[in-house]
């Protein structure tokens, strides 16, 4: 199989521009001839970015077909860190890709790189290629063909994906955006869609998730009047991955139609609570709720 036929691979890219879009969101523009082959399936397409560290360069990262297994076999001190992000914009004609990252206090290797990165620095991006066709399992926004309302909810880590979804939804789409952000000025980050109500709030000191939980609870009361709740298996977020995107065997939407489709992403503890409220307490069909625990309080994750 030639490179032109590979649906996913690693791209080596260098930083060509850095812009602080809001107090918490820093946009990195990556360039390099290789990015002419970078794929753009759209919506909330997930990619993985591998960061060099102060002691390891990018050549330390396995990049073959079994790269993840090889990475896991390395001693911990020889593993390059990688994190999951959303492709924000792709400009193949000039070999450029934009990725928005949350800028905050340095608490790990990714935030360390974000804080000190400069034009010319390089990363590896594991992403689709232009040869990619059909269903992308890196896209988690998979609503039914017919849906009355859409609920997009999350914290700052979900904001880039929510922004990409909002920009690509048709104008006739309707729903609610519920997002909790670090600063009031971060609200400008999210693009406006004429069919959506926005419930965006800044995080109060010591009250993480309070705005998000309240906003989703209020929105659900209108979008999903209480029905017969369903049993929800409890996921141990300390040991298991909190991630479920209802799909058919071929990767399409699990339902043909639904009154409400909910897309929830962010810190695993909050997302677990929101999913329980929607499915177990309000009776939303679990096949119409996609939930992704992007991260866990107090834990760095690859």
VOKOLLUM-541484 format. One record per residue (C-alpha): residue number from 1; x, y, z. Coordinates in steps of 0.001 Angstrom, whole numbers. Example, Ala and Ser with C-alpha at 12.3 -4.5 7.8 and 13.67 -1.06 7.14 Angstrom:
<sites>
(site 1 (12300 -4500 7800))
(site 2 (13670 -1060 7140))
</sites>
This chain:
<sites>
(site 1 (0 0 0))
(site 2 (1453 3343 -1049))
(site 3 (1370 6439 1109))
(site 4 (-1377 7790 -1161))
(site 5 (-3642 4889 -125))
(site 6 (-3072 5033 3643))
(site 7 (-6164 6430 5443))
(site 8 (-4260 7537 8601))
(site 9 (-605 8256 9253))
(site 10 (1823 10507 11090))
(site 11 (2547 13941 9627))
(site 12 (5659 15837 10661))
(site 13 (4713 19496 10964))
(site 14 (6363 22685 12155))
(site 15 (4791 25637 13906))
(site 16 (4443 28559 11484))
(site 17 (2261 30867 13591))
(site 18 (878 31158 17124))
(site 19 (-2114 33302 18062))
(site 20 (-3977 33738 21337))
(site 21 (-7594 33681 20176))
(site 22 (-8957 34274 23699))
(site 23 (-7330 34137 27157))
(site 24 (-7576 30330 27233))
(site 25 (-7355 29287 23582))
(site 26 (-4088 29355 21671))
(site 27 (-4157 28605 17948))
(site 28 (-1175 26819 16467))
(site 29 (-777 26928 12706))
(site 30 (1303 24041 11429))
(site 31 (2975 23980 8041))
(site 32 (5121 21737 5892))
(site 33 (4858 20197 2439))
(site 34 (3684 16932 4008))
(site 35 (427 18598 5067))
(site 36 (-783 18824 1485))
(site 37 (-1917 15213 2070))
(site 38 (-3610 15932 5442))
(site 39 (-7238 14800 5398))
(site 40 (-10256 16809 6531))
(site 41 (-13350 14621 7091))
(site 42 (-14874 17543 9012))
(site 43 (-16894 18011 12192))
(site 44 (-15127 16982 15429))
(site 45 (-12367 14974 13754))
(site 46 (-9951 13762 16426))
(site 47 (-6193 13694 15847))
(site 48 (-3259 12884 18087))
(site 49 (-333 15245 18499))
(site 50 (3029 13930 19676))
(site 51 (5165 16456 21539))
(site 52 (8937 16485 21889))
(site 53 (10160 16931 25432))
(site 54 (13157 18676 26913))
(site 55 (15058 15368 26741))
(site 56 (13490 13454 23800))
(site 57 (13168 14430 20159))
(site 58 (10446 13320 17753))
(site 59 (12600 10534 16317))
(site 60 (11989 8636 19573))
(site 61 (8347 8059 18512))
(site 62 (7482 4791 16705))
(site 63 (5503 5633 13558))
(site 64 (4848 2266 11891))
(site 65 (1554 429 11589))
(site 66 (1903 -948 15126))
(site 67 (3157 2328 16597))
(site 68 (937 2230 19682))
(site 69 (2017 -1262 20719))
(site 70 (5655 -285 20215))
(site 71 (5145 2921 22192))
(site 72 (3635 996 25104))
(site 73 (6591 -1383 25174))
(site 74 (9058 1466 25635))
(site 75 (10322 2316 29119))
(site 76 (8274 5176 30538))
(site 77 (11231 7563 30374))
(site 78 (11543 6862 26618))
(site 79 (7884 7503 25757))
(site 80 (7035 10767 24042))
(site 81 (3753 12244 25310))
(site 82 (794 12627 22988))
(site 83 (-2646 14152 23445))
(site 84 (-5903 14217 21493))
(site 85 (-7066 17407 19768))
(site 86 (-9575 18492 17146))
(site 87 (-8512 19626 13706))
(site 88 (-9803 23201 13474))
(site 89 (-9007 24255 9903))
(site 90 (-7208 22575 7006))
(site 91 (-5767 24476 4037))
(site 92 (-4262 21828 1771))
(site 93 (-3546 24323 -1002))
(site 94 (-944 26002 1203))
(site 95 (-82 22924 3316))
(site 96 (-1390 24368 6582))
(site 97 (-3391 23011 9500))
(site 98 (-4767 24911 12513))
(site 99 (-5203 23260 15908))
(site 100 (-6571 25152 18913))
(site 101 (-5216 24164 22322))
(site 102 (-6168 25206 25838))
(site 103 (-3474 27345 27429))
(site 104 (-3283 27036 31213))
(site 105 (-791 26591 34026))
(site 106 (1906 24031 33294))
(site 107 (825 20722 34821))
(site 108 (2317 18221 32379))
(site 109 (4318 17767 29162))
(site 110 (1562 18994 26834))
(site 111 (890 22205 28756))
(site 112 (4645 22696 29041))
(site 113 (4994 22517 25262))
(site 114 (2013 24839 24719))
(site 115 (3527 27415 27076))
(site 116 (7009 27463 25533))
(site 117 (6392 26571 21873))
(site 118 (7817 28908 19262))
(site 119 (7632 29262 15495))
(site 120 (9842 26581 13974))
(site 121 (9156 23927 16619))
(site 122 (7991 20559 15296))
(site 123 (5394 17957 16300))
(site 124 (4001 14750 14862))
(site 125 (283 14647 14053))
(site 126 (-1493 11314 13624))
(site 127 (-4395 12209 11367))
(site 128 (-6449 11157 8334))
(site 129 (-4983 11562 4869))
(site 130 (-6697 12912 1779))
(site 131 (-7100 9261 761))
(site 132 (-9510 8773 3657))
(site 133 (-13006 7926 2493))
(site 134 (-16178 6611 4055))
(site 135 (-16954 6757 7778))
(site 136 (-14356 8306 10057))
(site 137 (-14287 6711 13485))
(site 138 (-12398 9778 14653))
(site 139 (-15640 11741 14341))
(site 140 (-17906 11391 17383))
(site 141 (-20749 13671 16281))
(site 142 (-23020 11092 14627))
(site 143 (-26640 12318 14974))
(site 144 (-29690 10657 13451))
(site 145 (-30741 11893 10023))
(site 146 (-33786 13515 11609))
(site 147 (-33489 15169 14986))
(site 148 (-35623 17877 16581))
(site 149 (-32883 19365 18749))
(site 150 (-29170 18990 19424))
(site 151 (-27447 19490 22774))
(site 152 (-23721 20268 22605))
(site 153 (-22154 20339 26065))
(site 154 (-18677 20336 27542))
(site 155 (-15837 22202 29172))
(site 156 (-12944 24077 27563))
(site 157 (-11354 20878 26256))
(site 158 (-14499 20241 24200))
(site 159 (-14833 23814 22902))
(site 160 (-12752 23365 19701))
(site 161 (-14842 20340 18707))
(site 162 (-18082 22163 19516))
(site 163 (-16901 25150 17476))
(site 164 (-16162 22947 14468))
(site 165 (-19540 21236 14729))
(site 166 (-21419 24561 14958))
(site 167 (-19670 25914 11869))
(site 168 (-20667 22876 9831))
(site 169 (-24258 22350 10934))
(site 170 (-26957 23530 8505))
(site 171 (-28691 26796 9372))
(site 172 (-31962 24995 10040))
(site 173 (-30423 22963 12887))
(site 174 (-31771 23797 16353))
(site 175 (-30506 23214 19860))
(site 176 (-28531 24377 22876))
(site 177 (-24826 24934 23483))
(site 178 (-23819 24543 27138))
(site 179 (-20147 25211 27830))
(site 180 (-18119 26001 30932))
(site 181 (-14945 28019 30260))
(site 182 (-12110 29330 32452))
(site 183 (-12655 33051 31673))
(site 184 (-15620 35209 30698))
(site 185 (-13720 36501 27644))
(site 186 (-13415 32933 26329))
(site 187 (-17078 33069 25278))
(site 188 (-15971 34839 22090))
(site 189 (-14244 31640 20998))
(site 190 (-17462 29849 20040))
(site 191 (-18981 30732 16641))
(site 192 (-22629 31755 16626))
(site 193 (-25246 29569 14976))
(site 194 (-28684 31161 14400))
(site 195 (-30579 28087 15560))
(site 196 (-28838 27574 18891))
(site 197 (-29308 29010 22355))
(site 198 (-26001 29622 24113))
(site 199 (-25472 28924 27807))
(site 200 (-21813 29807 28253))
(site 201 (-20396 30563 31659))
(site 202 (-17032 31279 33241))
(site 203 (-15882 28873 35899))
(site 204 (-16158 30178 39445))
(site 205 (-13220 29533 41750))
(site 206 (-13582 26147 43381))
(site 207 (-16787 25332 41513))
(site 208 (-15654 23290 38540))
(site 209 (-18579 21805 36571))
(site 210 (-21241 23821 38445))
(site 211 (-22221 25923 35412))
(site 212 (-22025 22965 33038))
(site 213 (-24214 20694 35140))
(site 214 (-26783 23411 35825))
(site 215 (-26943 24459 32168))
(site 216 (-27415 20929 30862))
(site 217 (-30001 20145 33523))
(site 218 (-31996 23263 32606))
(site 219 (-31698 22610 28887))
(site 220 (-32770 18992 29250))
(site 221 (-35935 20034 31072))
(site 222 (-37030 21779 27880))
(site 223 (-35466 19589 25211))
(site 224 (-36300 16253 26832))
(site 225 (-39340 16306 29103))
(site 226 (-38976 13580 31708))
(site 227 (-39946 10143 30516))
(site 228 (-39226 6606 31616))
(site 229 (-35583 6471 32666))
(site 230 (-33305 3663 31560))
(site 231 (-30709 1684 33453))
(site 232 (-27195 2993 32882))
(site 233 (-24184 846 33577))
(site 234 (-21828 2702 35897))
(site 235 (-18361 3191 34467))
(site 236 (-15452 3315 36925))
(site 237 (-13733 6406 35552))
(site 238 (-10639 5690 37626))
(site 239 (-9968 2449 35752))
(site 240 (-12062 2479 32564))
(site 241 (-12491 4824 29625))
(site 242 (-15705 6848 29653))
(site 243 (-16397 6942 25936))
(site 244 (-19376 5792 23920))
(site 245 (-20532 6958 20503))
(site 246 (-23687 5077 19417))
(site 247 (-23195 3795 15874))
(site 248 (-24370 1060 13560))
(site 249 (-21954 -1702 12599))
(site 250 (-21053 368 9534))
(site 251 (-20362 3465 11619))
(site 252 (-23518 5448 10917))
(site 253 (-26036 6896 13369))
(site 254 (-27621 4354 15714))
(site 255 (-31123 5804 15184))
(site 256 (-32983 7090 12133))
(site 257 (-34638 9865 14127))
(site 258 (-34719 11260 17653))
(site 259 (-36314 14102 19540))
(site 260 (-32938 15002 21085))
(site 261 (-29345 14143 20196))
(site 262 (-26804 14943 22908))
(site 263 (-23034 15271 22419))
(site 264 (-21202 15514 25763))
(site 265 (-17446 15854 26195))
(site 266 (-14979 17030 28793))
(site 267 (-13811 15952 32246))
(site 268 (-14925 12362 32856))
(site 269 (-16563 12950 36245))
(site 270 (-18838 15685 34936))
(site 271 (-19679 13839 31723))
(site 272 (-20601 10712 33682))
(site 273 (-23063 12748 35758))
(site 274 (-24593 14446 32711))
(site 275 (-25064 11181 30885))
(site 276 (-26757 9647 33929))
(site 277 (-29103 12619 34171))
(site 278 (-30121 12489 30513))
(site 279 (-30556 8727 30204))
(site 280 (-31495 7489 33678))
(site 281 (-33438 10486 34974))
(site 282 (-34964 12085 31881))
(site 283 (-35316 8982 29740))
(site 284 (-33346 10144 26680))
(site 285 (-32688 7184 24387))
(site 286 (-29124 6104 25138))
(site 287 (-28614 5532 21408))
(site 288 (-28936 9299 20991))
(site 289 (-26305 10268 23578))
(site 290 (-22627 10400 22629))
(site 291 (-20340 10954 25600))
(site 292 (-16565 11314 25750))
(site 293 (-14487 11624 28901))
(site 294 (-11609 13600 27407))
(site 295 (-9672 13817 30657))
(site 296 (-9806 13062 34378))
(site 297 (-9155 15463 37243))
(site 298 (-5718 14851 38727))
(site 299 (-4551 12544 35950))
(site 300 (-2426 13052 32844))
(site 301 (-3509 10825 29971))
(site 302 (-2141 9700 26611))
</sites>
